[in-house]
Amino acid sequence: MEEKFLEALAAARSAAEKLGVRIRPVQDMAAAHRCLSGHRESDGFWSLADKKRLDLTLEALSVKKQHTALFTDEEANTALERLMSAGYRF
């Protein structure tokens, strides 16, 4: 399951780069957890929000049904709060 999430995140990063948004690669789940435990959005979050492509963020991928088991409730809530504050539509 972790491998699938990291693959999805790499694909999202590639799609973001095609839009001109640079996102730091997340090499492992520990990095993903750190990002969702921190006090700021993932790299590129607001650039992707400006392009109406929040679906490519770590936050959006982490709350997808197939990935939710990988994250704590607190991490999921953080991701949801960030997405909602940026106007993401589910």
PDB file of N, CA, C and O in Angstrom:
ATOM      1  N   MET A   1       0.822  -1.189   0.000  1.00  0.00           N
ATOM      2  CA  MET A   1       0.000   0.000   0.000  1.00  0.00           C
ATOM      3  C   MET A   1       0.873   1.263   0.000  1.00  0.00           C
ATOM      4  O   MET A   1       0.566   2.230  -0.697  1.00  0.00           O
ATOM      5  N   GLU A   2       1.951   1.251   0.777  1.00  0.00           N
ATOM      6  CA  GLU A   2       2.848   2.409   0.814  1.00  0.00           C
ATOM      7  C   GLU A   2       3.468   2.653  -0.554  1.00  0.00           C
ATOM      8  O   GLU A   2       3.600   3.795  -0.993  1.00  0.00           O
ATOM      9  N   GLU A   3       3.847   1.566  -1.222  1.00  0.00           N
ATOM     10  CA  GLU A   3       4.468   1.687  -2.539  1.00  0.00           C
ATOM     11  C   GLU A   3       3.512   2.354  -3.531  1.00  0.00           C
ATOM     12  O   GLU A   3       3.926   3.200  -4.323  1.00  0.00           O
ATOM     13  N   LYS A   4       2.253   1.975  -3.485  1.00  0.00           N
ATOM     14  CA  LYS A   4       1.246   2.566  -4.383  1.00  0.00           C
ATOM     15  C   LYS A   4       1.081   4.065  -4.109  1.00  0.00           C
ATOM     16  O   LYS A   4       0.952   4.862  -5.038  1.00  0.00           O
ATOM     17  N   PHE A   5       1.088   4.436  -2.829  1.00  0.00           N
ATOM     18  CA  PHE A   5       0.981   5.844  -2.476  1.00  0.00           C
ATOM     19  C   PHE A   5       2.181   6.623  -3.013  1.00  0.00           C
ATOM     20  O   PHE A   5       2.015   7.686  -3.610  1.00  0.00           O
ATOM     21  N   LEU A   6       3.380   6.099  -2.803  1.00  0.00           N
ATOM     22  CA  LEU A   6       4.579   6.786  -3.263  1.00  0.00           C
ATOM     23  C   LEU A   6       4.612   6.879  -4.792  1.00  0.00           C
ATOM     24  O   LEU A   6       5.092   7.868  -5.344  1.00  0.00           O
ATOM     25  N   GLU A   7       4.106   5.858  -5.466  1.00  0.00           N
ATOM     26  CA  GLU A   7       4.008   5.909  -6.927  1.00  0.00           C
ATOM     27  C   GLU A   7       3.020   6.994  -7.366  1.00  0.00           C
ATOM     28  O   GLU A   7       3.286   7.739  -8.309  1.00  0.00           O
ATOM     29  N   ALA A   8       1.892   7.075  -6.681  1.00  0.00           N
ATOM     30  CA  ALA A   8       0.893   8.103  -6.996  1.00  0.00           C
ATOM     31  C   ALA A   8       1.468   9.498  -6.755  1.00  0.00           C
ATOM     32  O   ALA A   8       1.219  10.423  -7.527  1.00  0.00           O
ATOM     33  N   LEU A   9       2.228   9.636  -5.694  1.00  0.00           N
ATOM     34  CA  LEU A   9       2.842  10.920  -5.373  1.00  0.00           C
ATOM     35  C   LEU A   9       3.895  11.296  -6.420  1.00  0.00           C
ATOM     36  O   LEU A   9       4.001  12.462  -6.799  1.00  0.00           O
ATOM     37  N   ALA A  10       4.665  10.324  -6.885  1.00  0.00           N
ATOM     38  CA  ALA A  10       5.657  10.590  -7.935  1.00  0.00           C
ATOM     39  C   ALA A  10       4.964  10.998  -9.238  1.00  0.00           C
ATOM     40  O   ALA A  10       5.438  11.896  -9.935  1.00  0.00           O
ATOM     41  N   ALA A  11       3.859  10.352  -9.567  1.00  0.00           N
ATOM     42  CA  ALA A  11       3.104  10.708 -10.772  1.00  0.00           C
ATOM     43  C   ALA A  11       2.534  12.121 -10.645  1.00  0.00           C
ATOM     44  O   ALA A  11       2.541  12.884 -11.611  1.00  0.00           O
ATOM     45  N   ALA A  12       2.043  12.466  -9.461  1.00  0.00           N
ATOM     46  CA  ALA A  12       1.506  13.812  -9.223  1.00  0.00           C
ATOM     47  C   ALA A  12       2.619  14.846  -9.350  1.00  0.00           C
ATOM     48  O   ALA A  12       2.407  15.924  -9.907  1.00  0.00           O
ATOM     49  N   ARG A  13       3.787  14.526  -8.843  1.00  0.00           N
ATOM     50  CA  ARG A  13       4.936  15.433  -8.935  1.00  0.00           C
ATOM     51  C   ARG A  13       5.292  15.675 -10.398  1.00  0.00           C
ATOM     52  O   ARG A  13       5.569  16.807 -10.793  1.00  0.00           O
ATOM     53  N   SER A  14       5.286  14.627 -11.189  1.00  0.00           N
ATOM     54  CA  SER A  14       5.587  14.744 -12.612  1.00  0.00           C
ATOM     55  C   SER A  14       4.547  15.619 -13.318  1.00  0.00           C
ATOM     56  O   SER A  14       4.899  16.469 -14.136  1.00  0.00           O
ATOM     57  N   ALA A  15       3.289  15.413 -13.003  1.00  0.00           N
ATOM     58  CA  ALA A  15       2.219  16.221 -13.593  1.00  0.00           C
ATOM     59  C   ALA A  15       2.353  17.688 -13.170  1.00  0.00           C
ATOM     60  O   ALA A  15       2.117  18.592 -13.971  1.00  0.00           O
ATOM     61  N   ALA A  16       2.729  17.917 -11.916  1.00  0.00           N
ATOM     62  CA  ALA A  16       2.913  19.287 -11.426  1.00  0.00           C
ATOM     63  C   ALA A  16       4.060  19.972 -12.162  1.00  0.00           C
ATOM     64  O   ALA A  16       3.967  21.149 -12.509  1.00  0.00           O
ATOM     65  N   GLU A  17       5.140  19.232 -12.398  1.00  0.00           N
ATOM     66  CA  GLU A  17       6.279  19.813 -13.110  1.00  0.00           C
ATOM     67  C   GLU A  17       5.883  20.231 -14.525  1.00  0.00           C
ATOM     68  O   GLU A  17       6.386  21.228 -15.041  1.00  0.00           O
ATOM     69  N   LYS A  18       4.987  19.475 -15.151  1.00  0.00           N
ATOM     70  CA  LYS A  18       4.509  19.838 -16.492  1.00  0.00           C
ATOM     71  C   LYS A  18       3.711  21.136 -16.467  1.00  0.00           C
ATOM     72  O   LYS A  18       3.582  21.818 -17.484  1.00  0.00           O
ATOM     73  N   LEU A  19       3.177  21.469 -15.291  1.00  0.00           N
ATOM     74  CA  LEU A  19       2.457  22.729 -15.114  1.00  0.00           C
ATOM     75  C   LEU A  19       3.386  23.859 -14.677  1.00  0.00           C
ATOM     76  O   LEU A  19       2.951  24.996 -14.495  1.00  0.00           O
ATOM     77  N   GLY A  20       4.665  23.536 -14.512  1.00  0.00           N
ATOM     78  CA  GLY A  20       5.639  24.529 -14.084  1.00  0.00           C
ATOM     79  C   GLY A  20       5.768  24.659 -12.576  1.00  0.00           C
ATOM     80  O   GLY A  20       6.338  25.635 -12.089  1.00  0.00           O
ATOM     81  N   VAL A  21       5.252  23.697 -11.835  1.00  0.00           N
ATOM     82  CA  VAL A  21       5.316  23.733 -10.375  1.00  0.00           C
ATOM     83  C   VAL A  21       6.331  22.702  -9.906  1.00  0.00           C
ATOM     84  O   VAL A  21       6.217  21.515 -10.214  1.00  0.00           O
ATOM     85  N   ARG A  22       7.315  23.164  -9.168  1.00  0.00           N
ATOM     86  CA  ARG A  22       8.340  22.259  -8.653  1.00  0.00           C
ATOM     87  C   ARG A  22       7.958  21.802  -7.258  1.00  0.00           C
ATOM     88  O   ARG A  22       7.633  22.605  -6.383  1.00  0.00           O
ATOM     89  N   ILE A  23       8.005  20.508  -7.077  1.00  0.00           N
ATOM     90  CA  ILE A  23       7.689  19.894  -5.789  1.00  0.00           C
ATOM     91  C   ILE A  23       8.861  19.021  -5.381  1.00  0.00           C
ATOM     92  O   ILE A  23       9.378  18.243  -6.183  1.00  0.00           O
ATOM     93  N   ARG A  24       9.270  19.152  -4.150  1.00  0.00           N
ATOM     94  CA  ARG A  24      10.354  18.321  -3.640  1.00  0.00           C
ATOM     95  C   ARG A  24       9.899  16.866  -3.619  1.00  0.00           C
ATOM     96  O   ARG A  24       8.784  16.579  -3.183  1.00  0.00           O
ATOM     97  N   PRO A  25      10.741  15.946  -4.080  1.00  0.00           N
ATOM     98  CA  PRO A  25      10.332  14.535  -4.065  1.00  0.00           C
ATOM     99  C   PRO A  25      10.201  14.002  -2.641  1.00  0.00           C
ATOM    100  O   PRO A  25      10.986  14.347  -1.757  1.00  0.00           O
ATOM    101  N   VAL A  26       9.212  13.169  -2.441  1.00  0.00           N
ATOM    102  CA  VAL A  26       9.013  12.483  -1.156  1.00  0.00           C
ATOM    103  C   VAL A  26       9.470  11.047  -1.383  1.00  0.00           C
ATOM    104  O   VAL A  26       8.824  10.285  -2.103  1.00  0.00           O
ATOM    105  N   GLN A  27      10.580  10.690  -0.769  1.00  0.00           N
ATOM    106  CA  GLN A  27      11.211   9.400  -1.037  1.00  0.00           C
ATOM    107  C   GLN A  27      10.623   8.248  -0.228  1.00  0.00           C
ATOM    108  O   GLN A  27      10.721   7.088  -0.630  1.00  0.00           O
ATOM    109  N   ASP A  28      10.013   8.568   0.914  1.00  0.00           N
ATOM    110  CA  ASP A  28       9.502   7.499   1.768  1.00  0.00           C
ATOM    111  C   ASP A  28       8.336   8.008   2.605  1.00  0.00           C
ATOM    112  O   ASP A  28       8.035   9.201   2.623  1.00  0.00           O
ATOM    113  N   MET A  29       7.701   7.092   3.285  1.00  0.00           N
ATOM    114  CA  MET A  29       6.526   7.450   4.079  1.00  0.00           C
ATOM    115  C   MET A  29       6.886   8.337   5.267  1.00  0.00           C
ATOM    116  O   MET A  29       6.065   9.141   5.709  1.00  0.00           O
ATOM    117  N   ALA A  30       8.094   8.202   5.785  1.00  0.00           N
ATOM    118  CA  ALA A  30       8.496   9.053   6.908  1.00  0.00           C
ATOM    119  C   ALA A  30       8.452  10.524   6.491  1.00  0.00           C
ATOM    120  O   ALA A  30       8.030  11.378   7.270  1.00  0.00           O
ATOM    121  N   ALA A  31       8.883  10.816   5.272  1.00  0.00           N
ATOM    122  CA  ALA A  31       8.849  12.194   4.776  1.00  0.00           C
ATOM    123  C   ALA A  31       7.408  12.672   4.610  1.00  0.00           C
ATOM    124  O   ALA A  31       7.097  13.820   4.924  1.00  0.00           O
ATOM    125  N   ALA A  32       6.535  11.806   4.122  1.00  0.00           N
ATOM    126  CA  ALA A  32       5.117  12.168   3.973  1.00  0.00           C
ATOM    127  C   ALA A  32       4.502  12.467   5.343  1.00  0.00           C
ATOM    128  O   ALA A  32       3.748  13.429   5.489  1.00  0.00           O
ATOM    129  N   HIS A  33       4.818  11.654   6.332  1.00  0.00           N
ATOM    130  CA  HIS A  33       4.297  11.880   7.682  1.00  0.00           C
ATOM    131  C   HIS A  33       4.822  13.193   8.255  1.00  0.00           C
ATOM    132  O   HIS A  33       4.073  13.930   8.897  1.00  0.00           O
ATOM    133  N   ARG A  34       6.105  13.492   8.029  1.00  0.00           N
ATOM    134  CA  ARG A  34       6.669  14.752   8.521  1.00  0.00           C
ATOM    135  C   ARG A  34       5.948  15.942   7.905  1.00  0.00           C
ATOM    136  O   ARG A  34       5.662  16.926   8.586  1.00  0.00           O
ATOM    137  N   CYS A  35       5.662  15.848   6.633  1.00  0.00           N
ATOM    138  CA  CYS A  35       4.986  16.949   5.945  1.00  0.00           C
ATOM    139  C   CYS A  35       3.599  17.200   6.541  1.00  0.00           C
ATOM    140  O   CYS A  35       3.206  18.347   6.755  1.00  0.00           O
ATOM    141  N   LEU A  36       2.874  16.133   6.801  1.00  0.00           N
ATOM    142  CA  LEU A  36       1.523  16.290   7.344  1.00  0.00           C
ATOM    143  C   LEU A  36       1.522  16.585   8.837  1.00  0.00           C
ATOM    144  O   LEU A  36       0.490  16.958   9.395  1.00  0.00           O
ATOM    145  N   SER A  37       2.654  16.424   9.479  1.00  0.00           N
ATOM    146  CA  SER A  37       2.764  16.742  10.905  1.00  0.00           C
ATOM    147  C   SER A  37       3.310  18.150  11.116  1.00  0.00           C
ATOM    148  O   SER A  37       3.278  18.675  12.230  1.00  0.00           O
ATOM    149  N   GLY A  38       3.811  18.757  10.046  1.00  0.00           N
ATOM    150  CA  GLY A  38       4.395  20.090  10.147  1.00  0.00           C
ATOM    151  C   GLY A  38       3.341  21.171  10.209  1.00  0.00           C
ATOM    152  O   GLY A  38       2.138  20.910  10.216  1.00  0.00           O
ATOM    153  N   HIS A  39       3.831  22.383  10.254  1.00  0.00           N
ATOM    154  CA  HIS A  39       2.942  23.535  10.407  1.00  0.00           C
ATOM    155  C   HIS A  39       2.709  24.283   9.101  1.00  0.00           C
ATOM    156  O   HIS A  39       2.124  25.367   9.095  1.00  0.00           O
ATOM    157  N   ARG A  40       3.167  23.702   7.996  1.00  0.00           N
ATOM    158  CA  ARG A  40       2.942  24.369   6.720  1.00  0.00           C
ATOM    159  C   ARG A  40       2.576  23.347   5.659  1.00  0.00           C
ATOM    160  O   ARG A  40       2.780  22.145   5.827  1.00  0.00           O
ATOM    161  N   GLU A  41       2.040  23.847   4.584  1.00  0.00           N
ATOM    162  CA  GLU A  41       1.606  22.988   3.492  1.00  0.00           C
ATOM    163  C   GLU A  41       2.805  22.363   2.790  1.00  0.00           C
ATOM    164  O   GLU A  41       3.941  22.813   2.940  1.00  0.00           O
ATOM    165  N   SER A  42       2.524  21.311   2.018  1.00  0.00           N
ATOM    166  CA  SER A  42       3.574  20.662   1.250  1.00  0.00           C
ATOM    167  C   SER A  42       4.129  21.621   0.206  1.00  0.00           C
ATOM    168  O   SER A  42       3.485  22.611  -0.141  1.00  0.00           O
ATOM    169  N   ASP A  43       5.324  21.326  -0.295  1.00  0.00           N
ATOM    170  CA  ASP A  43       5.938  22.156  -1.336  1.00  0.00           C
ATOM    171  C   ASP A  43       5.019  22.229  -2.545  1.00  0.00           C
ATOM    172  O   ASP A  43       4.474  21.216  -2.985  1.00  0.00           O
ATOM    173  N   GLY A  44       4.856  23.399  -3.062  1.00  0.00           N
ATOM    174  CA  GLY A  44       4.044  23.580  -4.255  1.00  0.00           C
ATOM    175  C   GLY A  44       2.551  23.680  -4.005  1.00  0.00           C
ATOM    176  O   GLY A  44       1.791  23.902  -4.948  1.00  0.00           O
ATOM    177  N   PHE A  45       2.107  23.523  -2.770  1.00  0.00           N
ATOM    178  CA  PHE A  45       0.685  23.502  -2.452  1.00  0.00           C
ATOM    179  C   PHE A  45      -0.028  24.733  -3.012  1.00  0.00           C
ATOM    180  O   PHE A  45      -1.015  24.607  -3.737  1.00  0.00           O
ATOM    181  N   TRP A  46       0.473  25.922  -2.674  1.00  0.00           N
ATOM    182  CA  TRP A  46      -0.232  27.146  -3.086  1.00  0.00           C
ATOM    183  C   TRP A  46      -0.067  27.411  -4.572  1.00  0.00           C
ATOM    184  O   TRP A  46      -0.951  28.006  -5.189  1.00  0.00           O
ATOM    185  N   SER A  47       1.040  26.984  -5.160  1.00  0.00           N
ATOM    186  CA  SER A  47       1.190  27.112  -6.616  1.00  0.00           C
ATOM    187  C   SER A  47       0.170  26.230  -7.320  1.00  0.00           C
ATOM    188  O   SER A  47      -0.429  26.641  -8.314  1.00  0.00           O
ATOM    189  N   LEU A  48      -0.028  25.028  -6.810  1.00  0.00           N
ATOM    190  CA  LEU A  48      -1.030  24.137  -7.398  1.00  0.00           C
ATOM    191  C   LEU A  48      -2.442  24.647  -7.132  1.00  0.00           C
ATOM    192  O   LEU A  48      -3.333  24.467  -7.961  1.00  0.00           O
ATOM    193  N   ALA A  49      -2.648  25.279  -5.988  1.00  0.00           N
ATOM    194  CA  ALA A  49      -3.960  25.875  -5.704  1.00  0.00           C
ATOM    195  C   ALA A  49      -4.266  26.968  -6.724  1.00  0.00           C
ATOM    196  O   ALA A  49      -5.393  27.062  -7.211  1.00  0.00           O
ATOM    197  N   ASP A  50      -3.270  27.796  -7.050  1.00  0.00           N
ATOM    198  CA  ASP A  50      -3.460  28.853  -8.038  1.00  0.00           C
ATOM    199  C   ASP A  50      -3.829  28.287  -9.405  1.00  0.00           C
ATOM    200  O   ASP A  50      -4.554  28.923 -10.171  1.00  0.00           O
ATOM    201  N   LYS A  51      -3.331  27.096  -9.706  1.00  0.00           N
ATOM    202  CA  LYS A  51      -3.607  26.451 -10.993  1.00  0.00           C
ATOM    203  C   LYS A  51      -4.830  25.531 -10.932  1.00  0.00           C
ATOM    204  O   LYS A  51      -5.134  24.813 -11.884  1.00  0.00           O
ATOM    205  N   LYS A  52      -5.523  25.570  -9.787  1.00  0.00           N
ATOM    206  CA  LYS A  52      -6.713  24.725  -9.575  1.00  0.00           C
ATOM    207  C   LYS A  52      -6.387  23.237  -9.732  1.00  0.00           C
ATOM    208  O   LYS A  52      -7.164  22.480 -10.314  1.00  0.00           O
ATOM    209  N   ARG A  53      -5.223  22.825  -9.203  1.00  0.00           N
ATOM    210  CA  ARG A  53      -4.786  21.439  -9.300  1.00  0.00           C
ATOM    211  C   ARG A  53      -4.344  20.902  -7.928  1.00  0.00           C
ATOM    212  O   ARG A  53      -3.322  20.227  -7.814  1.00  0.00           O
ATOM    213  N   LEU A  54      -5.119  21.209  -6.911  1.00  0.00           N
ATOM    214  CA  LEU A  54      -4.814  20.688  -5.582  1.00  0.00           C
ATOM    215  C   LEU A  54      -4.863  19.167  -5.536  1.00  0.00           C
ATOM    216  O   LEU A  54      -4.335  18.558  -4.606  1.00  0.00           O
ATOM    217  N   ASP A  55      -5.490  18.552  -6.530  1.00  0.00           N
ATOM    218  CA  ASP A  55      -5.534  17.093  -6.584  1.00  0.00           C
ATOM    219  C   ASP A  55      -4.142  16.483  -6.702  1.00  0.00           C
ATOM    220  O   ASP A  55      -3.968  15.289  -6.458  1.00  0.00           O
ATOM    221  N   LEU A  56      -3.156  17.284  -7.070  1.00  0.00           N
ATOM    222  CA  LEU A  56      -1.781  16.799  -7.211  1.00  0.00           C
ATOM    223  C   LEU A  56      -0.952  16.953  -5.946  1.00  0.00           C
ATOM    224  O   LEU A  56       0.235  16.624  -5.944  1.00  0.00           O
ATOM    225  N   THR A  57      -1.552  17.443  -4.878  1.00  0.00           N
ATOM    226  CA  THR A  57      -0.799  17.660  -3.638  1.00  0.00           C
ATOM    227  C   THR A  57      -0.741  16.406  -2.780  1.00  0.00           C
ATOM    228  O   THR A  57      -1.580  15.511  -2.886  1.00  0.00           O
ATOM    229  N   LEU A  58       0.265  16.371  -1.939  1.00  0.00           N
ATOM    230  CA  LEU A  58       0.392  15.289  -0.961  1.00  0.00           C
ATOM    231  C   LEU A  58      -0.860  15.235  -0.087  1.00  0.00           C
ATOM    232  O   LEU A  58      -1.335  14.156   0.266  1.00  0.00           O
ATOM    233  N   GLU A  59      -1.385  16.405   0.256  1.00  0.00           N
ATOM    234  CA  GLU A  59      -2.570  16.463   1.103  1.00  0.00           C
ATOM    235  C   GLU A  59      -3.757  15.761   0.448  1.00  0.00           C
ATOM    236  O   GLU A  59      -4.444  14.965   1.088  1.00  0.00           O
ATOM    237  N   ALA A  60      -3.995  16.057  -0.830  1.00  0.00           N
ATOM    238  CA  ALA A  60      -5.132  15.449  -1.529  1.00  0.00           C
ATOM    239  C   ALA A  60      -4.947  13.939  -1.691  1.00  0.00           C
ATOM    240  O   ALA A  60      -5.896  13.171  -1.534  1.00  0.00           O
ATOM    241  N   LEU A  61      -3.745  13.529  -1.998  1.00  0.00           N
ATOM    242  CA  LEU A  61      -3.497  12.089  -2.164  1.00  0.00           C
ATOM    243  C   LEU A  61      -3.644  11.347  -0.840  1.00  0.00           C
ATOM    244  O   LEU A  61      -4.094  10.202  -0.812  1.00  0.00           O
ATOM    245  N   SER A  62      -3.267  11.998   0.247  1.00  0.00           N
ATOM    246  CA  SER A  62      -3.310  11.323   1.549  1.00  0.00           C
ATOM    247  C   SER A  62      -4.728  11.087   2.057  1.00  0.00           C
ATOM    248  O   SER A  62      -4.941  10.210   2.895  1.00  0.00           O
ATOM    249  N   VAL A  63      -5.699  11.850   1.567  1.00  0.00           N
ATOM    250  CA  VAL A  63      -7.080  11.657   2.028  1.00  0.00           C
ATOM    251  C   VAL A  63      -7.919  10.832   1.047  1.00  0.00           C
ATOM    252  O   VAL A  63      -9.113  10.625   1.266  1.00  0.00           O
ATOM    253  N   LYS A  64      -7.295  10.369  -0.024  1.00  0.00           N
ATOM    254  CA  LYS A  64      -8.011   9.467  -0.930  1.00  0.00           C
ATOM    255  C   LYS A  64      -8.276   8.150  -0.220  1.00  0.00           C
ATOM    256  O   LYS A  64      -7.447   7.665   0.550  1.00  0.00           O
ATOM    257  N   LYS A  65      -9.427   7.586  -0.486  1.00  0.00           N
ATOM    258  CA  LYS A  65      -9.879   6.383   0.212  1.00  0.00           C
ATOM    259  C   LYS A  65      -8.830   5.272   0.234  1.00  0.00           C
ATOM    260  O   LYS A  65      -8.647   4.617   1.260  1.00  0.00           O
ATOM    261  N   GLN A  66      -8.150   5.056  -0.875  1.00  0.00           N
ATOM    262  CA  GLN A  66      -7.188   3.959  -0.945  1.00  0.00           C
ATOM    263  C   GLN A  66      -5.914   4.218  -0.145  1.00  0.00           C
ATOM    264  O   GLN A  66      -5.108   3.305   0.039  1.00  0.00           O
ATOM    265  N   HIS A  67      -5.719   5.454   0.335  1.00  0.00           N
ATOM    266  CA  HIS A  67      -4.497   5.776   1.076  1.00  0.00           C
ATOM    267  C   HIS A  67      -4.726   6.137   2.543  1.00  0.00           C
ATOM    268  O   HIS A  67      -3.762   6.284   3.293  1.00  0.00           O
ATOM    269  N   THR A  68      -5.958   6.281   2.957  1.00  0.00           N
ATOM    270  CA  THR A  68      -6.214   6.792   4.312  1.00  0.00           C
ATOM    271  C   THR A  68      -5.647   5.910   5.419  1.00  0.00           C
ATOM    272  O   THR A  68      -5.306   6.419   6.486  1.00  0.00           O
ATOM    273  N   ALA A  69      -5.538   4.624   5.198  1.00  0.00           N
ATOM    274  CA  ALA A  69      -5.018   3.724   6.231  1.00  0.00           C
ATOM    275  C   ALA A  69      -3.542   3.992   6.544  1.00  0.00           C
ATOM    276  O   ALA A  69      -3.034   3.546   7.573  1.00  0.00           O
ATOM    277  N   LEU A  70      -2.868   4.709   5.671  1.00  0.00           N
ATOM    278  CA  LEU A  70      -1.445   4.992   5.860  1.00  0.00           C
ATOM    279  C   LEU A  70      -1.193   6.143   6.828  1.00  0.00           C
ATOM    280  O   LEU A  70      -0.061   6.352   7.265  1.00  0.00           O
ATOM    281  N   PHE A  71      -2.247   6.893   7.163  1.00  0.00           N
ATOM    282  CA  PHE A  71      -2.074   8.110   7.936  1.00  0.00           C
ATOM    283  C   PHE A  71      -2.940   8.101   9.196  1.00  0.00           C
ATOM    284  O   PHE A  71      -3.992   7.464   9.243  1.00  0.00           O
ATOM    285  N   THR A  72      -2.474   8.816  10.202  1.00  0.00           N
ATOM    286  CA  THR A  72      -3.233   8.927  11.438  1.00  0.00           C
ATOM    287  C   THR A  72      -4.423   9.856  11.218  1.00  0.00           C
ATOM    288  O   THR A  72      -4.472  10.592  10.232  1.00  0.00           O
ATOM    289  N   ASP A  73      -5.363   9.816  12.127  1.00  0.00           N
ATOM    290  CA  ASP A  73      -6.506  10.729  12.053  1.00  0.00           C
ATOM    291  C   ASP A  73      -6.043  12.180  12.096  1.00  0.00           C
ATOM    292  O   ASP A  73      -6.584  13.030  11.388  1.00  0.00           O
ATOM    293  N   GLU A  74      -5.051  12.461  12.919  1.00  0.00           N
ATOM    294  CA  GLU A  74      -4.530  13.824  13.031  1.00  0.00           C
ATOM    295  C   GLU A  74      -3.919  14.290  11.706  1.00  0.00           C
ATOM    296  O   GLU A  74      -4.137  15.426  11.286  1.00  0.00           O
ATOM    297  N   GLU A  75      -3.156  13.412  11.051  1.00  0.00           N
ATOM    298  CA  GLU A  75      -2.569  13.766   9.763  1.00  0.00           C
ATOM    299  C   GLU A  75      -3.651  13.985   8.712  1.00  0.00           C
ATOM    300  O   GLU A  75      -3.571  14.923   7.919  1.00  0.00           O
ATOM    301  N   ALA A  76      -4.651  13.130   8.707  1.00  0.00           N
ATOM    302  CA  ALA A  76      -5.760  13.266   7.754  1.00  0.00           C
ATOM    303  C   ALA A  76      -6.515  14.574   7.998  1.00  0.00           C
ATOM    304  O   ALA A  76      -6.883  15.267   7.050  1.00  0.00           O
ATOM    305  N   ASN A  77      -6.742  14.904   9.256  1.00  0.00           N
ATOM    306  CA  ASN A  77      -7.434  16.152   9.587  1.00  0.00           C
ATOM    307  C   ASN A  77      -6.621  17.365   9.149  1.00  0.00           C
ATOM    308  O   ASN A  77      -7.177  18.344   8.652  1.00  0.00           O
ATOM    309  N   THR A  78      -5.312  17.298   9.333  1.00  0.00           N
ATOM    310  CA  THR A  78      -4.440  18.382   8.891  1.00  0.00           C
ATOM    311  C   THR A  78      -4.551  18.554   7.383  1.00  0.00           C
ATOM    312  O   THR A  78      -4.690  19.672   6.887  1.00  0.00           O
ATOM    313  N   ALA A  79      -4.490  17.447   6.659  1.00  0.00           N
ATOM    314  CA  ALA A  79      -4.596  17.493   5.198  1.00  0.00           C
ATOM    315  C   ALA A  79      -5.942  18.084   4.783  1.00  0.00           C
ATOM    316  O   ALA A  79      -6.000  18.936   3.895  1.00  0.00           O
ATOM    317  N   LEU A  80      -7.015  17.638   5.416  1.00  0.00           N
ATOM    318  CA  LEU A  80      -8.352  18.149   5.088  1.00  0.00           C
ATOM    319  C   LEU A  80      -8.469  19.639   5.370  1.00  0.00           C
ATOM    320  O   LEU A  80      -9.030  20.379   4.562  1.00  0.00           O
ATOM    321  N   GLU A  81      -7.951  20.085   6.497  1.00  0.00           N
ATOM    322  CA  GLU A  81      -8.010  21.506   6.851  1.00  0.00           C
ATOM    323  C   GLU A  81      -7.271  22.352   5.822  1.00  0.00           C
ATOM    324  O   GLU A  81      -7.761  23.399   5.397  1.00  0.00           O
ATOM    325  N   ARG A  82      -6.087  21.889   5.426  1.00  0.00           N
ATOM    326  CA  ARG A  82      -5.311  22.631   4.435  1.00  0.00           C
ATOM    327  C   ARG A  82      -6.061  22.712   3.111  1.00  0.00           C
ATOM    328  O   ARG A  82      -6.139  23.772   2.491  1.00  0.00           O
ATOM    329  N   LEU A  83      -6.610  21.580   2.691  1.00  0.00           N
ATOM    330  CA  LEU A  83      -7.337  21.545   1.425  1.00  0.00           C
ATOM    331  C   LEU A  83      -8.562  22.450   1.464  1.00  0.00           C
ATOM    332  O   LEU A  83      -8.813  23.201   0.522  1.00  0.00           O
ATOM    333  N   MET A  84      -9.317  22.379   2.543  1.00  0.00           N
ATOM    334  CA  MET A  84     -10.528  23.199   2.663  1.00  0.00           C
ATOM    335  C   MET A  84     -10.175  24.688   2.714  1.00  0.00           C
ATOM    336  O   MET A  84     -10.892  25.515   2.150  1.00  0.00           O
ATOM    337  N   SER A  85      -9.078  25.028   3.385  1.00  0.00           N
ATOM    338  CA  SER A  85      -8.683  26.441   3.468  1.00  0.00           C
ATOM    339  C   SER A  85      -8.310  27.002   2.093  1.00  0.00           C
ATOM    340  O   SER A  85      -8.363  28.212   1.871  1.00  0.00           O
ATOM    341  N   ALA A  86      -7.934  26.111   1.178  1.00  0.00           N
ATOM    342  CA  ALA A  86      -7.576  26.532  -0.178  1.00  0.00           C
ATOM    343  C   ALA A  86      -8.745  26.404  -1.153  1.00  0.00           C
ATOM    344  O   ALA A  86      -8.593  26.686  -2.342  1.00  0.00           O
ATOM    345  N   GLY A  87      -9.912  25.980  -0.656  1.00  0.00           N
ATOM    346  CA  GLY A  87     -11.091  25.892  -1.495  1.00  0.00           C
ATOM    347  C   GLY A  87     -11.214  24.623  -2.310  1.00  0.00           C
ATOM    348  O   GLY A  87     -11.931  24.597  -3.310  1.00  0.00           O
ATOM    349  N   TYR A  88     -10.530  23.575  -1.900  1.00  0.00           N
ATOM    350  CA  TYR A  88     -10.582  22.302  -2.643  1.00  0.00           C
ATOM    351  C   TYR A  88     -11.977  21.720  -2.598  1.00  0.00           C
ATOM    352  O   TYR A  88     -12.624  21.719  -1.550  1.00  0.00           O
ATOM    353  N   ARG A  89     -12.444  21.222  -3.738  1.00  0.00           N
ATOM    354  CA  ARG A  89     -13.753  20.584  -3.845  1.00  0.00           C
ATOM    355  C   ARG A  89     -13.560  19.096  -3.946  1.00  0.00           C
ATOM    356  O   ARG A  89     -12.844  18.607  -4.819  1.00  0.00           O
ATOM    357  N   PHE A  90     -14.203  18.375  -3.045  1.00  0.00           N
ATOM    358  CA  PHE A  90     -14.082  16.910  -3.019  1.00  0.00           C
ATOM    359  C   PHE A  90     -15.100  16.269  -3.934  1.00  0.00           C
ATOM    360  O   PHE A  90     -15.148  15.043  -4.042  1.00  0.00           O
TER     361      PHE A  90
END
